[in-house]
Amino acid sequence: MLIDNNFQYPAMLKVAGKHCVIIGGGAVAARKLQTLLDAGARVTVVAPEFCAEVQSLAARCTLVTDSYKPQYLEGAFVVIAATSSFAVNREISAAAPCLVNNITEPELSNFTVPSSISEGSITIALATGGMPAFTRLLKTQLAQFITPELADFNDFLREQRDVVKAITPDSKAHTAFWRSVLNKALLNQVMAGETAKAKEKVLDAVNSFRSQSHDSPR
């Protein structure tokens, strides 16, 4: 199997409230800015000039009209090197003391931003190691399955997770319970539009778990 992708450790970042810096003010910078803002980051964008899309987000971020200087990287949690200059982006990648994403030469980054599908509380990240056309194809296919109904069911499960935790502090019992309840048949029921019936099955299982926990010897 051919594996030449340097990015082999998947992760999801919590950037809410974190200081993130984008160097560059073009269309790519605008897309990066939007996603960081949506994730709750505090973003500073540095560029000699900004495209209309970046300017439209000025009220939600800090725009610094200037060329790149190393001082702008200080204290950053994430840096995006998004200028149109390979040389400048290389300089940023080498100088950044944090997570850095280089848009012109991804191999100089220490993290990459995969394509993603989001629906409610469900997010799926997708990377193919440098095959964007295939990534788009897979994303289109997978998006058919990540429906609002599925996201609603996930929210329901998260609520029931708290209920199960309140029944007993035994984490092994929690794991065993969810592994027994969540199965392909239940998922197929949700995908078939029978979410109410699927929820009812989960509620019945939670009630049974409660009764068994209360009846078990202390």
Secondary structure, 3 states (H helix, E strand, C coil): CCCCCCCCCCCCCCCCCCEEEEECCCHHHHHHHHHHHHCCCEEEEEECCCCHHHHCCHHHCEEEECCCCHHHHCCCCEEEECCCCHHHHHHHHHHCCCEEEECCCHHHCCCCCCEEEEECCEEEEECCCCCHHHHHHHHHHHHCCCCHHHHHHHHHHHHHHHHHHHHCCCHHHHHHHHHHHCCHHHHHHHHCCCHHHHHHHHHHHHHHHHHHHHHCCC
